[in-house]
Amino acid sequence: WRKMRAAALGLYSASCSAAATTAALRFGHALCEDAPSESESGSLLDTASVDDDTFGLLKETVQEMKAPAPFERWADDVKRLTHVGTFAGAKLDLSKPLTTNFQVSHRVQLGGSPYGPQANEYYQFGAQFFNDSVVAMSTVDQMGMVEAQLIMPSLPFADKKLGSKVITVFQPEAKHDMMWVDLDYTGETSVGSFRAGKNVQGMPGPLFGVSYSQAVTPQLSMAGEAQFLVEGSRAITGSTVKYETPKWTAISTWQLSPGQGGDMHSISAMYHRKVMPNRVNLATELTVSPTTLDSQVALGADFQLRQGSVSAAIDGSGKMSSVIQTRISPGMNLTFSAEAQFGAGAPDPATGAPGDSYKFGYGLQIGN
């Protein structure tokens, strides 16, 4: 009898505790006189999240919807893994802070150049200024190309919801100069962007574009964009769906762009897997053109080690690339780069068969 009475009292206490916790979450007051107070067991919300009396119904952490990233940055995590940045020759990157908000940088490269095989050496000087409200960067190289960026994440007169970015690139030939201005408005669950520029991303002439991103649920987001090319009165449209969880992300995109033989459709699917957060990441990307039936596939992986990192990628054309970076000491990193592509080199003089292409490089980075 004593055991039955103790069990009955325990069940009654548990039911009152669960009812009080649920009522407190819904209506802000308790239904049972013997419900635990905040001073006894912490806040009711914390108790509900860990109390076994809720039978696990309140243990799930509720995610709040927030504004997604701007449309152009949705696929950055996948592209970073499937497109490894390799280089050829020897490269030295040196950065020197002059004040807490200003630093300069130098880049010297021998045996390779961003301009391709026609240039066997490269030098670039850069300067950066940054504080809590603005970031200004500029670079100039020995070819005469000058690039400047001005980034203001939040404008003070727009209640910190409107941000802007201005980028200009002056080429040795004036007809190839590039410039564009971006305006991003961030709401509670959406982001709207406007772009105006010239010769942007290989598209000649003036360009105007808009994009809109909306969070539908804490995991699901949808976005669309439209760009108008003044030269030729052409339009580029696209839409994207993104589903993101703490362990994986799936992205699907559709784009319609003008081509020489008519409109070109492309469909892309991307997948990003966080095997071990901040340690091991995998990604894959597939792009298919229903008009021409051409397809491209790429796989990438990134491993963050205690004293360095390893990145590797392979695509459908047979190109394999990898970058290994190791930390020698605080503020000093050593990088090894390798790239191989079968059938992409110069043809064999004897047989005429295409050869293979190889590219190797190593670099030293000093400074942050």
MOFEN-V185876 format. One record per helix or strand of 2 or more residues. SS is the DSSP state (2 for helix, 1 for strand). FROM is the first residue (numbers start at 1). TO is the last residue. Records with the same first field share a line. If there is no record, write none. Layout:
SS=FROM-TO  FROM-TO
//
This chain:
2=2-27  38-41  44-50  52-54  71-73  76-82  156-158  174-176
1=89-97  102-110  121-130  135-141  146-152  162-170  178-186  190-200  203-215  220-229  234-244  248-259  262-276  280-288  295-304  308-315  319-329  332-341  357-366
//
